[in-house]
Amino acid sequence: MNIDYFEFGEKGKPIVFLHGWQQDKKSFSPLAPFLFKKNHLLMPDLPGFGKSEAPPDSFNSFDYAREITNWIKSKKLKNIVLVGHSFGGKIASLIAANTPDLVDKLILIASSGIPEKKFYYPYLKWLPKKIRTLFSPMLQSQDYKNAGRLISIFKNVVQEDIRDSFIKIECPTLIIWGRQDRQLPLSMGKSINGLIKNSQLKIVDSDHFPFFEQPVKIAEDIINFIK
């Protein structure tokens, strides 16, 4: 599968960045100026996003993890630092859990991987079909509404529960979470922190995209963690 990517710097630790849903390789660009001089940065478009080849509709997060693992190996990268945001964090976690010899350290920024059950879900089945249809657009997430040609894949991945994979992760892990994150609440970050035995949770004053709001601080956190 053809994977398009950005590459910055040539020396130092290889750091691979995996972006979130509806994002692309430009997502982590705000961090590049603070990291590229002493590190080798690679920022791929996940399959179906940006300029990378679109995957089949049957794809799930495990398929994404397999494709990105193959891509990393094709670049002859070893002992990488793997950074993942949101959906990319779930993929990064699966890679770290299943190919521990490839990942030296893991950084998760507002990672998905634990399904969020809305309080109203159990009651929806009791509503008449016409009422459910009427209110459906208001209950759908922005990612669902904007999924476009990837809607089938979104449905495959959105309710995946990878708690068993979080438990398998052995490498040192930094979890960064925005205190004001409304897409994935801080409680999820605390849960993931409890599942990954060798992890630390850093809470920042930000929303779901702390590297947009505070690129200097997040870059510093990354640098300090990978020393």
BANU-253492 format. One record per residue (C-alpha): residue in one letter; y, z, x; residue number from 0. Coordinates in steps of 0.001 Angstrom, whole numbers, plus 500000, padded with zeros to 6 digits. Layout:
! residues N
residuo, yy, zz, xx, num
a, Y, Z, X, NUM
...
***
This chain:
! residues 227
residuo, yy, zz, xx, num
m, 500000, 500000, 500000, 0
n, 503383, 498994, 501409, 1
i, 505648, 502002, 502036, 2
d, 509343, 501508, 502828, 3
y, 511085, 504230, 504820, 4
f, 514061, 505403, 506848, 5
e, 513576, 506548, 510435, 6
f, 516088, 508534, 512467, 7
g, 515749, 509829, 516016, 8
e, 512840, 509221, 518339, 9
k, 512330, 512468, 520233, 10
g, 511261, 515920, 519214, 11
k, 509232, 517208, 516318, 12
p, 508181, 514650, 513680, 13
i, 509557, 515702, 510287, 14
v, 508412, 513792, 507200, 15
f, 510474, 514172, 504006, 16
l, 508994, 513502, 500548, 17
h, 511546, 513080, 497770, 18
g, 511333, 514114, 494130, 19
w, 510762, 512182, 490911, 20
q, 513411, 509506, 490153, 21
q, 514700, 509857, 493736, 22
d, 514063, 507721, 496813, 23
k, 514260, 507843, 500612, 24
k, 518045, 508275, 500482, 25
s, 517581, 511658, 498814, 26
f, 517402, 513575, 502090, 27
s, 520101, 511546, 503878, 28
p, 522613, 514448, 503769, 29
l, 520337, 516337, 506177, 30
a, 519899, 513525, 508713, 31
p, 523172, 514019, 510679, 32
f, 522218, 517625, 511445, 33
l, 518587, 517023, 512408, 34
f, 518089, 513599, 514011, 35
k, 519344, 514385, 517534, 36
k, 516465, 516705, 518373, 37
n, 513841, 515600, 515866, 38
h, 512021, 512465, 514733, 39
l, 512804, 512039, 511031, 40
l, 510852, 509850, 508616, 41
m, 511889, 509487, 504973, 42
p, 509556, 507246, 502936, 43
d, 509972, 505892, 499439, 44
l, 507031, 507229, 497463, 45
p, 504950, 504461, 495831, 46
g, 506796, 503093, 492815, 47
f, 510191, 504381, 493950, 48
g, 512897, 502694, 496001, 49
k, 511454, 499673, 497797, 50
s, 507856, 500851, 498082, 51
e, 505025, 499064, 496328, 52
a, 504298, 500229, 492780, 53
p, 500966, 502022, 492255, 54
p, 498575, 501436, 489332, 55
d, 499206, 503302, 486077, 56
s, 496182, 505525, 486735, 57
f, 497865, 507170, 489742, 58
n, 498174, 510950, 489883, 59
s, 499536, 513389, 492464, 60
f, 496263, 513440, 494381, 61
d, 496462, 509654, 494739, 62
y, 500023, 509972, 496012, 63
a, 498892, 512569, 498542, 64
r, 496112, 510275, 499747, 65
e, 498446, 507285, 500156, 66
i, 501087, 509291, 502025, 67
t, 498404, 510864, 504239, 68
n, 497169, 507378, 505170, 69
w, 500743, 506272, 505849, 70
i, 501400, 509283, 508107, 71
k, 498212, 508586, 510034, 72
s, 499160, 504914, 510368, 73
k, 502327, 506041, 512163, 74
k, 500188, 507991, 514657, 75
l, 502002, 511208, 513771, 76
k, 500470, 514576, 514618, 77
n, 501427, 518212, 514025, 78
i, 504161, 517209, 511653, 79
v, 506643, 519290, 509728, 80
l, 506245, 518203, 506120, 81
v, 509201, 518692, 503774, 82
g, 508861, 518082, 500044, 83
h, 511295, 518432, 497175, 84
s, 510197, 518895, 493548, 85
f, 507475, 516262, 492884, 86
g, 507470, 515546, 496617, 87
g, 506792, 519241, 497200, 88
k, 503644, 519009, 495113, 89
i, 502462, 516016, 497140, 90
a, 503330, 517797, 500397, 91
s, 501360, 520849, 499269, 92
l, 498294, 518756, 498489, 93
i, 498492, 517128, 501924, 94
a, 498850, 520495, 503681, 95
a, 495941, 521941, 501695, 96
n, 493563, 519012, 502203, 97
t, 494454, 517862, 505751, 98
p, 495466, 521067, 507567, 99
d, 495020, 519444, 510985, 100
l, 497881, 517052, 510166, 101
v, 500547, 519567, 509108, 102
d, 501960, 522113, 511541, 103
k, 504530, 523588, 509158, 104
l, 505386, 523041, 505505, 105
i, 508777, 523282, 503789, 106
l, 508895, 523244, 499997, 107
i, 512219, 522857, 498213, 108
a, 512003, 523623, 494488, 109
s, 508439, 522336, 494417, 110
s, 506556, 521440, 491269, 111
g, 502854, 522182, 490912, 112
i, 502755, 524917, 488284, 113
p, 503163, 523528, 484746, 114
e, 505966, 525082, 482738, 115
k, 504915, 525952, 479215, 116
k, 507858, 525841, 476823, 117
f, 507877, 528614, 474230, 118
y, 507849, 526098, 471367, 119
y, 504777, 524112, 472498, 120
p, 502214, 526089, 470416, 121
y, 504268, 525557, 467262, 122
l, 504696, 521789, 467517, 123
k, 501240, 521025, 466138, 124
w, 502143, 522757, 462893, 125
l, 505149, 520545, 462236, 126
p, 504808, 517434, 460045, 127
k, 504536, 514232, 462069, 128
k, 507881, 512928, 460783, 129
i, 509635, 516106, 461950, 130
r, 507960, 515960, 465376, 131
t, 509052, 512328, 465727, 132
l, 512613, 513221, 464740, 133
f, 512954, 516040, 467268, 134
s, 510879, 514441, 470038, 135
p, 513854, 512859, 471926, 136
m, 515591, 516249, 472116, 137
l, 512500, 517949, 473562, 138
q, 511809, 515356, 476251, 139
s, 512915, 515981, 479837, 140
q, 515300, 513652, 481643, 141
d, 512460, 512642, 483976, 142
y, 510404, 511554, 480966, 143
k, 513305, 509649, 479429, 144
n, 514061, 507868, 482707, 145
a, 510478, 507233, 483825, 146
g, 510619, 503549, 482839, 147
r, 507701, 501562, 484226, 148
l, 506264, 504783, 485705, 149
i, 505908, 506498, 482321, 150
s, 502094, 506410, 482452, 151
i, 502101, 508010, 485893, 152
f, 504623, 510610, 484776, 153
k, 502293, 511601, 481948, 154
n, 499464, 511880, 484493, 155
v, 501332, 514183, 486871, 156
v, 503658, 516309, 484739, 157
q, 501101, 518913, 483641, 158
e, 498976, 519028, 486794, 159
d, 498254, 522565, 487950, 160
i, 497665, 522779, 491709, 161
r, 497546, 526564, 492091, 162
d, 494119, 526220, 493727, 163
s, 495686, 523956, 496367, 164
f, 498575, 526350, 497032, 165
i, 495991, 529043, 497757, 166
k, 494259, 526782, 500330, 167
i, 497415, 526233, 502413, 168
e, 497169, 528000, 505767, 169
c, 500107, 526673, 507787, 170
p, 503424, 528580, 507983, 171
t, 505418, 527655, 504876, 172
l, 509093, 528005, 504028, 173
i, 509943, 527888, 500325, 174
i, 513600, 527189, 499474, 175
w, 514780, 527660, 495908, 176
g, 518119, 527481, 494147, 177
r, 519047, 530593, 492210, 178
q, 520675, 528388, 489540, 179
d, 517838, 525848, 489301, 180
r, 517440, 524923, 485624, 181
q, 514812, 522222, 486136, 182
l, 512257, 524449, 487858, 183
p, 513060, 528151, 487456, 184
l, 513075, 530584, 490360, 185
s, 510054, 532330, 488849, 186
m, 507983, 529299, 489906, 187
g, 509153, 529688, 493486, 188
k, 508116, 533328, 493433, 189
s, 504716, 532373, 492037, 190
i, 504154, 529762, 494758, 191
n, 505264, 532285, 497379, 192
g, 502581, 534643, 496082, 193
l, 499900, 531954, 496236, 194
i, 500572, 530687, 499790, 195
k, 499559, 533553, 502047, 196
n, 501615, 532586, 505108, 197
s, 504843, 531779, 503262, 198
q, 508388, 533064, 502960, 199
l, 510811, 532498, 500089, 200
k, 514474, 531807, 500768, 201
i, 516742, 531912, 497727, 202
v, 520045, 530039, 497940, 203
d, 523028, 529789, 495617, 204
s, 522373, 526287, 494359, 205
d, 520764, 524225, 491618, 206
h, 517700, 521958, 491899, 207
f, 519185, 520033, 494860, 208
p, 520301, 522578, 497477, 209
f, 520337, 519947, 500239, 210
f, 522989, 518041, 498249, 211
e, 525204, 521072, 497742, 212
q, 524630, 522824, 501079, 213
p, 523252, 520339, 503629, 214
v, 524481, 522293, 506650, 215
k, 522840, 525519, 505494, 216
i, 519558, 523863, 504527, 217
a, 519475, 521997, 507862, 218
e, 519996, 525321, 509659, 219
d, 517164, 526885, 507673, 220
i, 514889, 524002, 508663, 221
i, 515875, 524209, 512342, 222
n, 515319, 527959, 512486, 223
f, 511962, 527671, 510769, 224
i, 510487, 524947, 512967, 225
k, 511528, 526482, 516308, 226
***
